């Protein structure tokens, strides 16, 4: 069941990517990102009562604000990248976020990095070089935007982990939707163009698929450990490549697929390492 939920989550994420790719050609990326979160608020209205009861203090509120800013920056870069590079490239480079989290945990939290994690970081770096291929082709602004997005998403997920343990998922998800909408509003206003009805409907679908993707992902976390579900994430790259080839005339790139597979394998190695550590701790206790 864990693999089933992660496969469904990946399908929804690919649907989000494809719709954003379609709409991004007619709406500015900042405006599309803002409308996605604005419509997404409708799906988190039930969390407002939990936010009200949480009585957030200054320290917690500051963490939410930092997370909102970081996540908004990541979303802006992601939406921009969608208009510059292929769906498969965006999907492959999205997998870098867990690796950036590993490095960040070592630098800022003092966590120890074992040999498996060192190998995973090295393999991910090799994977990104295969995808981008600097020196063999021009590195576009879309590639650079995705690197920034991976770093910003990692900050967001860092903060989300601690906030979720303290306040629960409804409050964390609801606050992100509200703050991301507020943070993205000035950027959207600066480039605003009158959207067509069909564009608004497409972005409503983006909000729906994104919500479903996160819901299915949560179910997968409950049903099975990451060491079981993480390898299935590679199917998302397969679907993204097919989607780009069929609907956007983006030819399948063997280098992108190979690089994405290496990065997914590296992320899976981190998941296996974490599972081994947890298993060892349970045995000692």
LINBEL-V677519 format. One record per residue. N is the residue number from 0. SS is DSSP state (h for helix, s for strand, l for the rest). PSI is psi in degrees with one decimal (none if undefined). NEAR is the number of other ideal C-beta (glycine too) atoms within 8 Angstrom. Layout:
n-><N | N>
ss-><SS | SS>
psi-><PSI | PSI>
near-><NEAR | NEAR>
This chain:
n-><0 | 1 | 2 | 3 | 4 | 5 | 6 | 7 | 8 | 9 | 10 | 11 | 12 | 13 | 14 | 15 | 16 | 17 | 18 | 19 | 20 | 21 | 22 | 23 | 24 | 25 | 26 | 27 | 28 | 29 | 30 | 31 | 32 | 33 | 34 | 35 | 36 | 37 | 38 | 39 | 40 | 41 | 42 | 43 | 44 | 45 | 46 | 47 | 48 | 49 | 50 | 51 | 52 | 53 | 54 | 55 | 56 | 57 | 58 | 59 | 60 | 61 | 62 | 63 | 64 | 65 | 66 | 67 | 68 | 69 | 70 | 71 | 72 | 73 | 74 | 75 | 76 | 77 | 78 | 79 | 80 | 81 | 82 | 83 | 84 | 85 | 86 | 87 | 88 | 89 | 90 | 91 | 92 | 93 | 94 | 95 | 96 | 97 | 98 | 99 | 100 | 101 | 102 | 103 | 104 | 105 | 106 | 107 | 108 | 109 | 110 | 111 | 112 | 113 | 114 | 115 | 116 | 117 | 118 | 119 | 120 | 121 | 122 | 123 | 124 | 125 | 126 | 127 | 128 | 129 | 130 | 131 | 132 | 133 | 134 | 135 | 136 | 137 | 138 | 139 | 140 | 141 | 142 | 143 | 144 | 145 | 146 | 147 | 148 | 149 | 150 | 151 | 152 | 153 | 154 | 155 | 156 | 157 | 158 | 159 | 160 | 161 | 162 | 163 | 164 | 165 | 166 | 167 | 168 | 169 | 170 | 171 | 172 | 173 | 174 | 175 | 176 | 177 | 178 | 179 | 180 | 181 | 182 | 183 | 184 | 185 | 186 | 187 | 188 | 189 | 190 | 191 | 192 | 193 | 194 | 195 | 196 | 197 | 198 | 199 | 200 | 201 | 202 | 203 | 204 | 205 | 206 | 207 | 208 | 209 | 210 | 211 | 212 | 213 | 214 | 215 | 216 | 217 | 218 | 219 | 220 | 221 | 222 | 223 | 224 | 225 | 226 | 227 | 228 | 229 | 230 | 231 | 232 | 233 | 234 | 235 | 236 | 237 | 238 | 239 | 240 | 241 | 242 | 243 | 244 | 245 | 246 | 247 | 248 | 249 | 250 | 251 | 252 | 253 | 254 | 255 | 256 | 257 | 258 | 259 | 260 | 261 | 262 | 263 | 264 | 265 | 266 | 267 | 268 | 269 | 270 | 271 | 272 | 273 | 274 | 275 | 276 | 277 | 278 | 279 | 280 | 281 | 282 | 283 | 284>
ss-><l | h | h | h | h | h | h | h | h | h | h | h | h | h | h | h | h | h | h | h | h | h | h | h | l | l | l | l | h | h | h | h | h | h | h | h | h | h | h | h | h | h | h | h | h | h | h | h | h | h | h | h | h | h | l | l | l | h | h | h | h | h | h | h | h | h | h | h | h | h | h | h | h | h | h | h | h | h | h | h | h | h | l | l | l | l | h | h | h | h | h | h | h | h | l | h | h | h | h | h | h | h | h | h | h | h | h | h | l | l | l | l | l | l | h | h | h | h | h | h | h | h | h | h | h | h | h | h | h | h | h | h | l | s | l | l | s | l | l | l | h | h | h | h | h | h | h | h | h | h | h | h | h | h | h | h | h | h | h | h | h | h | h | h | h | h | h | l | h | h | h | h | h | h | h | h | h | h | h | h | h | h | h | h | h | h | h | h | h | h | l | l | l | l | l | l | h | h | h | h | h | h | h | h | h | h | h | h | h | h | h | h | h | h | h | h | h | h | h | h | h | h | h | l | l | h | h | h | h | h | h | h | h | h | h | h | h | h | h | h | h | h | h | h | h | h | h | l | l | l | l | l | l | h | h | h | h | h | h | h | h | h | h | h | h | h | h | h | h | h | h | h | h | h | h | h | h | h | h | h | h | h | h | h | l>
psi-><-36.0 | -41.8 | -38.9 | -46.4 | -38.5 | -31.7 | -44.4 | -38.5 | -43.9 | -39.2 | -42.0 | -39.8 | -38.2 | -38.6 | -41.4 | -46.9 | -43.5 | -42.2 | -42.1 | -38.0 | -41.1 | -48.0 | -31.9 | -20.1 | -14.6 | -22.1 | 144.4 | 143.6 | -38.3 | -39.3 | -41.2 | -41.0 | -43.1 | -46.8 | -34.2 | -45.0 | -32.6 | -46.8 | -30.6 | -22.1 | -32.9 | -29.6 | -12.4 | 10.0 | -40.4 | -17.8 | -10.8 | -36.6 | -39.7 | -38.0 | -40.7 | -41.0 | -16.4 | -25.0 | 63.8 | 132.5 | -179.2 | -43.2 | -46.8 | -41.4 | -38.3 | -41.5 | -40.1 | -40.0 | -44.9 | -43.3 | -41.0 | -41.3 | -47.0 | -44.0 | -38.1 | -41.5 | -41.7 | -43.2 | -41.4 | -45.7 | -39.4 | -46.8 | -38.4 | -43.6 | -33.9 | -25.9 | -4.1 | -31.4 | 173.3 | 161.3 | -41.3 | -39.1 | -43.2 | -45.8 | -44.4 | -45.6 | -20.6 | -29.9 | -11.7 | -21.7 | -47.6 | -32.8 | -40.1 | -36.4 | -41.5 | -46.7 | -42.9 | -39.0 | -35.5 | -39.7 | -46.8 | -25.0 | -4.5 | 19.1 | 143.6 | 141.1 | 115.1 | 178.9 | -35.2 | -41.4 | -36.6 | -44.2 | -38.3 | -42.4 | -43.8 | -42.3 | -39.3 | -39.7 | -41.4 | -40.0 | -41.5 | -32.9 | -36.8 | -39.7 | -49.9 | -38.1 | 56.8 | 138.8 | -22.9 | -16.7 | 165.9 | 132.7 | 116.6 | 166.8 | -25.1 | -39.7 | -43.7 | -38.9 | -37.8 | -33.0 | -42.2 | -40.4 | -42.4 | -42.7 | -43.2 | -39.8 | -37.4 | -38.9 | -44.4 | -44.6 | -32.4 | -53.3 | -35.4 | -35.8 | -51.3 | -40.7 | -37.6 | -39.1 | -29.7 | -39.6 | -19.4 | 157.3 | -42.9 | -44.3 | -42.3 | -45.2 | -43.4 | -44.0 | -37.7 | -43.6 | -43.0 | -48.2 | -37.6 | -39.0 | -44.0 | -42.3 | -35.7 | -19.3 | -46.4 | -38.3 | -38.8 | -41.4 | -32.9 | -24.0 | 17.6 | 133.2 | 152.0 | 116.8 | 148.6 | 160.5 | -41.7 | -32.5 | -39.6 | -39.4 | -40.0 | -41.8 | -28.6 | -39.8 | -37.7 | -47.0 | -40.8 | -50.4 | -37.2 | -41.4 | -44.3 | -39.2 | -45.8 | -34.5 | -47.3 | -36.9 | -40.8 | -41.7 | -37.4 | -37.8 | -36.5 | -31.0 | -28.1 | 155.1 | 159.1 | -31.7 | -22.8 | -43.3 | -26.7 | -42.3 | -27.8 | -14.0 | -26.8 | -26.1 | -29.0 | -38.6 | -37.4 | -47.4 | -38.3 | -40.3 | -43.7 | -42.4 | -44.5 | -38.3 | -41.0 | -43.5 | -19.8 | 11.2 | 38.0 | 106.9 | 143.8 | 128.5 | 115.9 | -33.8 | -41.0 | -43.9 | -43.6 | -45.2 | -41.1 | -40.4 | -40.0 | -43.0 | -43.2 | -41.0 | -38.5 | -43.5 | -39.9 | -36.4 | -39.8 | -42.3 | -42.4 | -39.8 | -45.0 | -40.6 | -39.8 | -39.6 | -45.8 | -39.3 | -40.2 | -39.2 | -40.4 | -36.5 | -38.3 | -29.6 | none>
near-><7 | 12 | 11 | 8 | 14 | 15 | 10 | 10 | 14 | 14 | 10 | 13 | 13 | 14 | 10 | 12 | 14 | 12 | 13 | 13 | 13 | 9 | 13 | 12 | 6 | 6 | 11 | 9 | 12 | 13 | 13 | 14 | 16 | 13 | 13 | 14 | 14 | 8 | 11 | 13 | 11 | 7 | 9 | 13 | 7 | 6 | 11 | 9 | 7 | 11 | 12 | 6 | 6 | 8 | 4 | 8 | 6 | 5 | 6 | 11 | 9 | 8 | 11 | 14 | 9 | 10 | 15 | 15 | 10 | 13 | 14 | 13 | 11 | 15 | 14 | 13 | 13 | 14 | 14 | 12 | 15 | 15 | 10 | 9 | 10 | 10 | 16 | 16 | 14 | 16 | 15 | 15 | 15 | 11 | 15 | 13 | 11 | 9 | 15 | 12 | 11 | 13 | 9 | 12 | 10 | 11 | 6 | 6 | 7 | 5 | 6 | 5 | 8 | 7 | 5 | 10 | 12 | 9 | 10 | 15 | 13 | 8 | 13 | 15 | 8 | 9 | 16 | 13 | 10 | 11 | 14 | 8 | 9 | 7 | 3 | 4 | 5 | 3 | 7 | 8 | 7 | 14 | 14 | 9 | 13 | 17 | 11 | 11 | 16 | 14 | 10 | 13 | 13 | 12 | 12 | 13 | 10 | 11 | 13 | 11 | 8 | 9 | 14 | 10 | 5 | 6 | 9 | 7 | 7 | 11 | 13 | 12 | 11 | 13 | 11 | 14 | 13 | 11 | 15 | 13 | 13 | 8 | 10 | 15 | 9 | 7 | 11 | 14 | 7 | 7 | 9 | 8 | 7 | 4 | 10 | 7 | 6 | 6 | 11 | 10 | 8 | 11 | 15 | 9 | 10 | 14 | 14 | 9 | 13 | 13 | 10 | 11 | 13 | 10 | 8 | 13 | 11 | 9 | 10 | 15 | 9 | 5 | 8 | 8 | 8 | 9 | 10 | 8 | 15 | 12 | 8 | 10 | 12 | 10 | 9 | 12 | 15 | 8 | 11 | 14 | 14 | 8 | 13 | 14 | 11 | 6 | 7 | 11 | 4 | 9 | 5 | 10 | 10 | 6 | 9 | 14 | 13 | 10 | 14 | 16 | 11 | 13 | 16 | 14 | 10 | 15 | 15 | 11 | 13 | 14 | 12 | 10 | 12 | 10 | 11 | 8 | 8 | 8 | 8 | 8 | 8 | 7 | 6 | 5 | 4>
